[in-house]
Amino acid sequence: MLKKSAESESRFVWRIVEGEALIVDLTTGGFFSLDRVGTEVWTGLQNGWELPQIVETIAMKYGVDEQMVRLDVADLLEDLSREGLVD
């Protein structure tokens, strides 16, 4: 299961502004911004959704092939993991 990093609980703060997630690293001052679909992935993770549920929801909402969504979400999760935002 993907989840918020334990470290992220105190290291990062985030808000959704005009449909996009803005994430600030309180340790380094680094700033991350997610587009609308990335924000949907992020919000799903924050709500405890599993990857298949996130992929299916996005694919249905935008009428896109689930395999394409799965690949895009995997790329995003790799980036988020590299930054310590998810385990």
Secondary structure, DSSP 8 states (H G I E B T S, - for coil): ---B-TTHHHHEEEEEETTEEEEEETTT--EEE--HHHHHHHHHHHTT--HHHHHHHHHHHHT--HHHHHHHHHHHHHHHHHTTSB-
